[in-house]
Amino acid sequence: MPELVERDAEVRALERALARLGAAQGGVVVLEGGAGAGKTALLKHVRRLAVNRGCAVLSARAAELEREFAFGVVRQLFEPVLPAAGLERSRLFGGAAGSAEGLFGAAARVDAPGSLYAVLNGLYWLLVSLAERAAPVLLVDDVHWADVPSLRFLGFLARRLDSCAALVVVTTRSADRGEDGSLDDLLATDDPTLLRPGNLSVRAVAELVRRALGPDADERFCAACHELTGGNPLFVRELLRVLATDGVRPTAEGAAAVAAAGPDAIRWYVTARLRRQRPEVRAVAQAVAILGDDVALADVAGQAEVPVPEAAAAAHRLTLEGIFERADPPAFVHAVVRDVALMLIPVQELGLEHERAARVLLRAGKPVTRVAAHLLRTTPAGVAERVGLLAAAAEQAFRHGAPENAAVFLDRARAEPPPPEQRAEVSRQLGNCRAHHLALADADVHLREALALADSGRQRALCAYSLARFRNACGEPREAVPLLVRALDDLAGTDDPALVLEVEAELIGMARADLAGRAELVRRLDSFGSRPGRPQAVLDSQAALEAVLAGRPAAEAISLARSALAGDVLTPERCGLWAAVHTLLVTDQLDEADRRMQRALDTAVDRGLLLPMGIVRGYLARIAFLRGDLAQAAEHVELGTAAAPPPNIGLPLLAATAVDLHLEHGEAPAAAAALRTGVLGDDRPPHSSAHLWLLGARIRLRLAQGDHVRALADAELCRKSYERWGTGELWDVLWRLSAAQAHSAAARPADASALIGEQLRLAREFAVPRHIAVALRAAAGLAEAAEARRYLEEAVELLEAGQGRLELAHARADLGELHLRDGDRSTARATIRRAAELALECRAEALAARLTAGLTTKGGRPPRLRVTGLPALTPSERRVARLAADALTNRQIAERLYVTEKTVEAHLSRVFRKLEVRSRIQLVNRFSAEPGN
């Protein structure tokens, strides 16, 4: 093969990659070079080698005109090897792979928006199942033109090749790796093979000249061929075709003819070859240039407007001419040749050709996204049919987890423009798509535009509803509430009770989040409660929180919260969920709250709900912190902050835990930095319930900094905020105890004692052990020794039965220090040692170090502390271990956590070693033996 001349190094590298695949080692090979460098020829060579080795070859060729066809390259890769139906298809799409089945064939599921991450995970497990039959080799030509979701799958796969042995070989242009950086994922994998086939040397070009024009070709003639082409293999091949056709002899005198051809001779010659064909042959070439390679001949015939037999004959003729690589389905020999064919279509006619292509593909029953990809290249003309197709394509792309692609279609529909009655809805859907993939500034613009364009009551309500949900998700319930009030007014004259219920349910939740929304909340609760068909879960969720606000015993609130959460009616994108979960958190039902939030996280991932990720992670971080699992809390803060670019309702929750973690680790400057960048930086007051944890963290930071005046001012601000919100009773930001600490530091013990006494009274009425214990610890700080000991012993006893291990460590530390002051060194040492062990289990290294250092300075030897059992597990190890204890297989765990089986095996190996167990049965027993697991 001419293109493989002087390609020995690249061929050897590809053969080594296939050999490693035979040893169950996956890999990535990127062939990078300019047009005509011979990348496609090397890809074909890999294909032949892989087939000969018995590999399963999945191949695709990306095209510039199909970049908006979401998962187009993925479909090219997988569809030829997937059975249409039957048991084998069911097996392949079992488990997590089922989330990808909607991409292929008639089995598409469009019942709910899909998560791109879940689809990528499904494709990965589909490939794992295919690999059970034969080692897969994935070949993608011109990957720089691939659609973004397909690129993301290739990157997703490349990071998991240590567990799924597959070889990925792609070709790409040197200067075009994609604007979004998706292609960089392939190059960022462990040890990729990057091959850059260069241009041919003078010697190699001479060899090709002598093969084509005769063994006696003159050196000067060969040198002239090299100089003209630069050694580009494609250009050499085309030049030799030109010279052979023109009958040029390869002599020294013939060298002048080579030079005279000029640098554009190759393109001219391809153009000439096309122009001298009969009109129907040129039409077929141009049809394939428009539609792309590998389109059925019947569709090519429709595009070229010739009968199918004539199209077949034309494709055969173009293959003989070296323009097509094959005739059925037709495909160009190279993208450069396709570019030449496109250039022959007058610019003013390109839009019409793409319009025709859309009609042809629509009649052929092709996916609407592929049809609409051609409409993107037409000139806006106010055609209502185009708007409908583009909107349908957007909906399909959105449901397949590609909101970026959906937004492209809607942007084009918006430019058409739509008929007046559709303009608001197109902008609304565009805004929702932008919000869905966190292009927040664009989402805001389009949603406000939609509301301004709405010309009917129902449309205004829909637009106001979408904008309100978006603004609330951005942390602005005070702006969202009036929008929903307006939406309900607009719906008053419509017959859509389901939409009315949905809007009012969200209004209740958003009014709850607005610190100034108490009156609206009460009014809407009464209204909602009288509506037929209203979901009881919404009312029970709010009633649970109202029970807490009224200071009634916790058991009543817990029962209502559990009723609200039964049946999973409240999903993470709905406001009603948070009142119930917050009730569980305040009442110290941390296990239950954690399970609900883990379920919400799974739902958000499975359905691609990106906006709620911040608040879900915010609650998970707070739950972990209250449990005393600082490592887990830090992980949730990191993941949540990364998933929630500002503005986002979850960021204040995450920042609050971040500040508390820094303070627990003795890092006051880092805590101050985390606070300064948040919504309450520069002494700003809270206006949302989502800000109150952060206000509490600001108070604790100021106490740690010794700024008792500002701490007391913030505690008073917190009190007023709670009263404004609807409670003067017990809540989860312990402002009374913080204010008491500030009064104590200012030598006002009577004021401090009064506040602590009130907190302890309220805590005992609320009957939640942790709240009582925390108040008892504060009371001990002002009490005489004997009374302080009783307070601390009661606090320790209450905390021993709960999950707040860090709070228990602090209580034990206080009790140990008290024993030490009383001279009971033996009891003090044992108590402080246990406190230090608990601190170490919580990953509170600063507290553990302080306690052990204190023991040493009192004349004792430093104790040997060792974390054992479940506290010794990292957050990731604990998750894997818990799923293994629930009898999930390694594959099921990997599918659930979106990791590879190899990763699961590594985690379980460490878990077994740390827990000193040898079987899953023993692992179950260990989890059953420890509370909270």
N, C-alpha and C positions, 0 to 999 in steps of 0.2 A: 504494500500500500504506500503510495508516494508520501502521504502526510506523516508516516511513521519513520521516514528517513531521519536519521540523527535524533532519534527519540529513545535511545537505549536506556538512559538513566530513568526517564519517566516510566518506561515499560517495566523496568526492574522494580521500581517503587510500587507500582500497581500490583505486580505479582507478589511482592512481599505482603502487601495489605491483604490480598486474597489468602495467602498462606496463613497469616495470623487469624483470619476469619475461620479457616479450617481448624485452628486450635482454639476456637470459641473466644476469640478476642476481637471485639468490634473496633471500628476506627472510622475516621473522617479523612477523606482526601479531597482537597480543593485544587482544581486545575484552573489557574488564573493566567489570563493573557489577553492580548488585543484580538480584535476580529480577525479570523483567518489564521490564527496561530496553530491550529491543529488540535484544539481541545476536544472538539466533537469526535475527531478520528480516534483519539485516545479513549474517549468514552465508549465508542463502539468496540474498541479492542477489549476493554474491560468486560463488556457485555459478553463477547464471545468466550473469554476465559472463564467467566462466572458460570455460563451455561454449561461449558465443558466440565466444570467441577461439580455440577449438580446443584448449584445454588438457585434460590428463587429470586429472579430478577424483576424488580419493580422499576419502571422507567417513566420519565416525564420530560417534556420539553416546554419550558416557560416561554411566554410570548408577551411582548410589550403591550399589545392591545387587550390582553386578558388579565391585567393586574388587579382589576376590581372584581374579578370572578372569585369570590371567597372560597378557599380550599380547592381551587381549580387544579393546582399541581398535585395536591393530595389525592384528588379523585383520579387523575391520570395514573398515579402510582398504584392505587389499591383496586380500582374497579375491575381491571382485567383479571385479577386473581381471586375475586370474591364470588362465591356461588350465589346465584340469584335467590335461592330459597332452600328450605330443607334443614335437616339436622346439623349438617356441617356449618351452615351459616349461623344457626342458633348457637352452636358451640363457639364459633369465632367471636360472636358478639355477646357472649356471656359475661357476667360481672361488670367491671368498670368499662369494658369495651362497648357496652350498650349505649353509653352516652355519645358515641361517635356514629352510631348506625344511621342516624338521621341525615348524614351527609351523602349517603349512597342509595341510589335506586328509589323505588316507590315506598320504602319503609320509613320515609322521613317523618319525624315527630315534630310537630310545630305547636304543641300545646302550651309551652312556656318558654321564655327566653333561655337560651343555653349559655353556659359559662364557657368561655374560650378555654380556660384552664382545664375544665372537666372534659371538654372535647379532645384537647391535646392528650390528656391522660388516657382517654378512651382509645385514641389512635395508637398510643404507645402499647397498650395491652393487646390491641388487635394485632399489632406486629409481633408481639411476644407469642401469641397463639399461632400465627403463621410460621414463626421461626421453629416451632416444634416439628414441622414437616421438613423444612430445608432452611439452610442459612440464608437470610435475606440480604440482597445487594440492592441498594436504592441508588438509581442513577438519575440526576437532574441536569439537563443541559440548559445553559443560559439562566442560571438560578437568580441572577440579579434582576430578572424581570418577573420573578415569581410573586404571587399575591402574598400579602403580609401574613395572614393566618397560616399559610403553608410554610413560609419561612420560619414562623414561630414553632411549628411542629418539628421542623428539621433541627432547630436549635434545642428544643425540648428533648428530642431523641438523642442528640449528640451528647447531652449531659448525662445520659443513662446507658451509654454503650458498655459500661463495665458490667451491667446486669443483663442486657439484651444484646447478644453478639450479632451485630449487623454492620455491614460496610456501607457507608454513605459516600458517594463520589459525585461531586458537582463541578460544573464549569461556570466561570464567571469572567466578565470583562475586568481588566485591571483597574480601570478608573471608575467603576460603577458598582459599589457594594451596597447600594440602597441608602436612601436618605435617613431612614429610621433606625439604622444600625442593626436591623434584625439579622442580616447576614453575618455580622460580627460574632454572633453566638456560635457559629460553626468554627470560627477561627479561635474562639476563646476556650474551646474544649481542651481536655488533657491530650497533649502530644498529637495535634493534627498534622497531617502530611500536606504541606503546601508545595505544589509543583508549578513552576512557571516556565512552560516550554517557550524557549526563545526562538528568534528567527533563524533560519537555516544559514549555515556558513556558505562561502563561495564554493567550497568543495562539494557540499551536499546539493546545492543548486545545480552544479555541473553534472552530478550523477543523475538528477531528474531530467535535465536537458537531454543527456545521452540516451536515457531510457525512451524518451518521447520522440526525439528527432534524429537519433542515429548515434552510434558509438563513436563516430569520428568528429563530433562537434568541437569546434575550435575553442580554445581557452578564452580568447577575447570575446567570443560570442557568449560563452557561459558567464563571463564576468559582467557583460552588459545586462544579461537577464537578472543577475543578482542585484546589480546596482539599481535597476528599474523597480524591482519588487521589494527590495530591502530584505529579501530572504523570507518574506511571509509565505507560508506554504500554500494558502489559498490563492494568493496573487500569482505565485509561480505556476500553479496548475492552470489558472485561467489564461495567463500569458502564453503558456505553451499551447493551449488550445487555439488561441488567436493566431500564433505563428504557424501552427500546423495547417489551419484552415486557409491561411493566406499563402501557403506554400513557400514560406521563407526557409532558405537553406542555412544550416548552422555553421556558416563559414565566417572568416574574419570580416569579409565584406558584408555579410548578413548582420553583423553587429550594429551597423548603422540603421538597419530597419528596426531593430529592437529599440534603439534610442528614439527613433522617429515616432514610435508608437505612443510615447509620452506616458506620464504617470497615471492618467485616467483611462488608459487603453482598456483595462480590464472591465471597468464599469461600462465603458462605451460598447465593449464587445458583448457583454451580457444584455445590454439594452438593444443592441443590433440583433442579437439572436431572438429576442422577444418580438421586436418590431417586424421582423421578416416572417413571423408566423401568421397563419390565417387569423382573422378576427376572433373566431370562436376559441382558438388556442390561447390567444392573448387574454381573452375574457376569463378563461379558466385560471390562468396564472394570476390575474388580478383578483379573482374571487378567492383563491387560496390565500393570497397576501392579506386580504381583508378578514377572512374568516379564521385564519390560522391553520397550522398543520393538523393532519389527522382528522379532518372533518369528513363525514360521509360524502361519497360522490354525489348522492342525490341532492344534498344541501349545496354542494359546490355548483351543481348544474342549475339549481334554483337561483343562486347568486349571480351566476354568469348568464342566466336567461337562455340556456341552450338545453336540448334534450339530454337525458342521462347518457345514452350511448355516445353522443358527440363529446360530452364531458369526459367520458372514459378514454375515448380515442385521443383527445387533446392532452390528457394527463400522461398517457403513454408516450405521446410525441415529446412532451416536455421532459420526460425522463430520459429519452434517447438523446435529447439536446444537452443533458447534463444540468438542467435547471431544477428538475425535481429529483429527489433521492428515490422516490418510489411513486407509483401511480395510484395505488389503492390501499389505504387512504392516501391521498396525495400529500407530499411534504417536500419543502424546498431542501436543496442540498446544504444550504447555509443561510444564516440570518442575513448576511450581506446581500445575497441574491434576492431574498425576499424584499429587502429594502429597495433594491433596484426596481423590482416589480411594482412596489408601492409608488415609487417616484414617477412611474409612467401614468399614474392616474392624476389628472389635473386637480389642483388643490381645491378648486371650487366645486368639484364633483365628489370629494371624499365624504362629505357629510351625507350626500345622497346614497353613496355606496354603503355606509354604515346603517343608514335608515333601512335600506333593502336587506342588509344582513340581519337586522333585528327581526324583520318580518319573516325571513326564511327560517331563522332559528326558532321563532315562536311557533310557526306552523309545524316544525319538526318536533315540537314538544321538548325543546331543550330547557334547562333550568332558567328561570326568569332572571337570575343574576347574570347569566351569560348573555341573555338577550339585552338586558339593560346596559351591559358594558359597552355595547355598540351605540346605544342612545347617548352615552356620555360624550361621544365624538360627533354628535350632530349639532347643528346650529339652533339655538333656542328660537322657537317660532310659535309659542303659545298653543301647542298641540295637546289637548286634554288626554288623548290616549297614551302619549309618552309619559305624562305625569303619573297615570295609573300604573304603568309598567315599572317606572322607577320607584314608586312607593312600594309596590309589591316586592321588588328586588330588595329594597331596604329592609322590609319586614323579614324576608327570608334570611338575609345576611345577619340581621340582629338576632334572630332566633338560633342561628348557627354559631353564635358567639363572636361575631365580627362587627361590632358597632361602628368601628372606623370605616369599614366598607359601606355600611348602611348610611352613614353620614355623607359619603361621597355621592351616593345615588340621590339622597334627599337634597343635597346642595344643588345638584343639577336640576332636579324637579323644581326647586325654588326659583332657579334662573329661567325656567321655560317661558313664562311663569305659569303657575296653575291658574285655573279659573278662579275668580274672586272668592267663590264659596269654599274653595279648597286651600286657599293660601294660609290661613291661620293653622289649619291642621298639619300641613306640610312643615311649617316652621315649628310647631309644637313637637312633632315627631323628631325633627332635626335636633331641637334642644334636648329632648330626652336622650337621643343617641349620644350627643356630646357629653351630657352629664354622665351617661353610663360608662364611658371610657375616660371620665375625669378631665375632659377639656372644659373646665369650669367657666372660664371667662366667655367662651363661645356659647356654652349652654345658657348662660344668663342672658346674653344678647338675643338669642333666638327665641327663648321662652317669653321674654318681654315683648319681642316683636309679635309673637303669636297672639298674645293677649290684646295688643293694640289692633291687630287685623281682624279679630273675631267679630262676626256680624250677626250672631244669633245668641239667644240666652244660653242654650246648651253648650255651644262652642266656647263662649266666654267662660262658662263654668269649668269646662275641661281645661282650658288654657290657664285659668287662675289656679286650678287644682294642681296642674303640673308645676307651675312656677312656685306655688306654696310648698309643695313637697321638696322641690329643689332647694329653696331658701332655708327651709327647716333643716335639711340635711347639711347645709352649709353653716348651721349653728345660729340661724336668725329666726327663731319662732315668733318674735315680736312683729316681724314683717309678714310672716306666713299666716298668722291668725286673721288679720283683716282680709287677706286674699280669699281665705276659705269662707269667711262670713259673706263676702261678695258673691262667691260661687254658689252658696246656698240660696242667696236672694235670686240669682239668675235661674236657678233650677226650680224656683217656686211654681212657675207656670208650665213645667214640662212633666211628662209622664215617664219618669225614669227612677222609680223608687230605689233600685239597687245602687244607682250612682249617688243618690241623696244619702243613703245609709253610709256608703263608703266615705263620702266627703265629710259628713258630720263626725264619723268615727275618728278620722284623722284630725279634724278640728279639735276634738276633745283632747287628743294626745298632745297636739301642739300648744293648746291653751295651757295644759299642765306644765309644759316645758317653759312657758313664758312666766317669769316671776311676777309680771303685772297682769296675768291672765286669769286670776281667780274668779272674777265675776263672770266672765265668758264661759269658763269651765263649768261652773255650777248651773248656769242657764242651759248650756248644751247637754249636760248630763240629764237634766229633767226632760228636755226635748227628745233626746235619743231614747230614753227609757220608755217613752210613750209610742215610739214608732213600731208598727207591726213588722215582724221579720228581723228585728235588730239582733245581732249576735250577742248572746249573753256574756261571752268571754270579754268583750270590751267593757261592759259594765262591771263585771267581777274584778277585772284588773284595776279599774279606778277605785272601786269600793275597797279593795285591799289596801291601797295607799291611803285612802281616806281614813281607814281604821287606824293606821299608824299615826297619821297626822293628828287624830283626835286623842291619841294617847291610850287607846284601848289595849288590853292584853295582846301580846304578839300572836297567840294561838288563833285568834279570830282573823287577823290579817293573813296569816299563813294559809288558813283554810280557803279564803277567798282567792289568794294568788294561785293556789294549786288548781282550783276550779277554773280559773281563767286560762291556765296553761294546758289544761287537759284537751287532747285532740289536736293540738298544734294549729289552732285557728289563727293565732297571733304569730305572724311571720316577721322576720327581721327588718323588712322594709316598711312595716306598719308600726305606728306610734304606740298602739295598745300594748305591745309586748313589754315595753320598758317599765311601766308602772308595776306590773306583776313581778318582773325580775328584780327590780329595785326593792320591792317588799321582801323578797326572799333574802336579799343581801343584808338589809337593815335588821332583819330578824335572825340573822346568823345561820340561815339554811344554806350554807356555802356549797355543800355537795350538790344540792338540788339546783342551785343557781348556776353552778359550773356546768352541770349536765345540760341545762337549758341553753346556756350560751355556746357550748360545744355543738349542740344541735343547730343553733342559729348560724354558727360559723360554717358548718357543713352545708346548710341550705344556701347560704350566701355564695359559697364557692361553687356548688353544683349549678346554681341558677345565674352565676355571673353577676351578682349584685355587689358592685364595688363600693358604692357610697356608704352602705351600712358597716363596712369592714372596720372603720375606725371606732365606732361606738361598741361593736361586738368585742373587739380586742380591748377597748377601754374597760369594759365590765370584767372581762377575763383577767386583765391585769390587776384590777382592784380586788377581785376575789382571791387571786393568788397571793397578793400582798397581805390581805387579812388572814389568810391561812398561815402566813409566815414562809411562803415559798418564794423567796426573793428572786431566785434564778428564773423561775417560771414567769414571775411578774415582769422581770426585765425583758424576757423574750417577747412577751405580748406587747410591751411598750415599743420595742424595736420594730416588730412586724407591723403593728398597728400604725405607727408613725410613717413607716415606709409605704403603707397601703392607702394612706389618707392625706393627700396633698391639701394644703389650706386653700380655702376655708372648709372646715369639716366639723360636724357636731361632736365627733369623737375625740378631737385633738385636746380639748381641755381636760377630758377624763384621763387621757394618756399622759398629759403633762403633769397632772396632779400626782399620779403614781410615780412618774419619773422624779419629781421633786422629793417625794417621800423616800424613794430608794436612795437618792443621793444623801439625804439627811441621815438615813439609817447607816450608810457607809461612812459618815463623817465627812462628806464632801459638800460643805456649805457653798463654796463658790460655784460649783457645778449646778447645785440646786438653784442658786440665784440666776444663773445663765438660762436654765430651763424655764424658769418663771418669767424672765424678762422677755423672752420671745413669744410668750403665749398671749391669750386674749386678756389676761388680767395684769399684763406688764404695765409699768408706769402708774401704779396705783389705780388702775381703772376699776370701776365697780362691776359686779356681776349683773346680768340681765336675763340669764337663762339658768334653769336648774342644773344644766350641764356644767355650769361654772362654779358650783358650790364646793365640790371637792377641791378644786384648784384654789378657791379662797381659803379653805382650811389648810391647804399646804402652804399658802403664803403666810398665814398666821404662824404655823410651826417654824417656817424659815426665819421669820423675824424674832421669834423667841430664841432660836438657836444663835442668831446674830447678836442677841442681847438688846434688841430694839424693842423694849417692852411697851413704849408709848404707842408706836405704830401697830404693834401686835394687838394691843387693847382696842385701838380704833378699828382694826379689821374685825375683831371679835364682835364689837358692837354693830358693825356693818353686816356681819353674818346674822346676828340676831334679827336685825330689821329686815333683812332679805327673807328669812324664814317666816317672819310674821306677815310680810307682804305676800308671800307664797301661800300662806294659809295654815301655818303651824307655829305655835310657841312652845310646843312640847319637845319630846326627845326626837333627835334625828341623828344622822350618821356623821355629821360634822360637829364635833364636840366643842362648840364655841365656849360653853360655860367653863370647861376645864382649862381651855387655853386662856380665857380671861382671868381665871383664878391664878394661873401660873404667872401672868403678867402682874396682877395685884400683889402676889407674894413677893415677886422680885422688887416691887416698889414699896415693900414694907407696909402693905395694907392687909394683914392676915385675916382681919374680920371680913372684909369684902371677899377674899379668896374662899374663906370657909363657908360663907353663905352660898356662893355659887356651887361649890362642890357638894354641899348638903342638898341643894335643889336637884343637882344632877343625879345623885345617888337615890333620892326619893323617886324621881321619874323612872330611873333604871329598874328599881325594884318593882314598880307598878307595871312596867313593860314586860318584866319577867324573862329577859334574855340574858343568860349568864355572862356573856362577854361584856355587855354594857355595864352590868353591875361590877364586874371585876375591874374594869378600867376606872370607874368612879372610886372604888375602894382603894386602888393604888394611889390615886390623887389625894384621897382623904388621909392615907397613911403619912403622906409627906408633911401634914400639918399637925398630926396627932402626937401625943406622948408615946413613949416606947411601948408600953404594954398594949395600949389601944392600937397603935400602929401595927404591932405584931399580929393582933387578931384580924385586922383589916387585910393584911397581906396573906395570912394563912387562908382566910376565906377566899381571897382572890385566886390564889394558887389552886385551891380545891375546885372552884368553879371552872377555871381554865383547863384543868386536867381533863375534864370530861368533854371539852370542845375541841375545835380545830385550830384555834389561834395560837400556834406554837411560838411565834415570836413574842407575842404579848405575854405568854407564859414564861418565856425566858427572861423578859424584863421584870416580871413579878418575882420570880425566883431570885434574880439578882438583887432586887431591893430587899427581899427577905434575908438573903445571905449577908448583905451589908449591915442590916439591923442586928443580926446575930453577932456579927463581928464587933459592932460597937458595944454590945452587951457582954463581950468577953468570951462568948461560946465559940471558940475558934474551930473546934472539930465539926460542929453542926454547920457553922458558916462555910467552912471549906467544902463540905459535901454539897451544900445547897448551891454555892457559887459554881462549883465544878459542873453540877447538872445543868445550871443555867448556861454555862459556856458551851456544853455539848449541844444543848438545844439551839443556841445561837449558831453554832457551826452547821447543824443540820439545816437551818434556815438560810444558810449562806450569808449570815450577818457577821462577816469576818471582823468588822470593827468592834462590835460588841464582844465577840469571843476573845479577841486580842486584849481588849481592856480588862475583861474579867480575869483572864489567865495572868496578865501582868500584875493585877492587883493582888492575886494570891502569892505571886513571887515576891513582891515588895513587902509582904507581911511576914516574910521569913520562911515560907514554905517552898517546896520544889514545884516547878511548873508541871501541872498535870498533863498526861498524855491523852489527848482528845482524838477520837476517831469516829467518823461518821459511818454508820453501818445501816443495813436494812434499806427500806424504801427511800429514806431521806438521802441516801448516798447516790441515788439515780439522778441523772440529768433530766430536765423536762422532756427531751425527746425520748430518752430511754424509758421514762415512766409511761409516756403515751403508748409506745410499742408494747411494753410489758402489760399494760392494762388490757390492750386489745388481745394480746396472746392469752391472757388469763380468761378473757371472754370467749375463748375457743375459736378465734379466727385463725385461719391458716396464714402462712407467711405471704402468700400472694394476696389474700384478702386484706391483710394489714397494709401491704404496699399499695393496693388500689385505694384504700380508704385515706391513706396519708399522702398520696401522690409522690411516693418514692419508689425505689427499685427493691426487688426481693433481696438483692445483695446488701443493701443498706439495712433492711429489716434483720437479716441474718447477723450482721455486725452488731447491731444494737442488742439483739437477744443474747448474743455471746457475752457481751459485757454485763448485761442484766444477770445472767445465770452466775457469772463469776462474782459479782458484787453481792448478790443475795445468797450465794453458796447453795444453789439448787441445781439439780441435774435433769429435771423434767418439767413439763408444763403442769403436771398435776401438783408438783411441789410449788410451782409458781402461783397457782391458784390458791393454794393453802396459805402462802405468805401474804397474798393480797387480802384474803379473808380474815387473817389474824390481826391486821392493823386497821384501826378505825379510820374512817374517811376515805377508804379505798374500796 
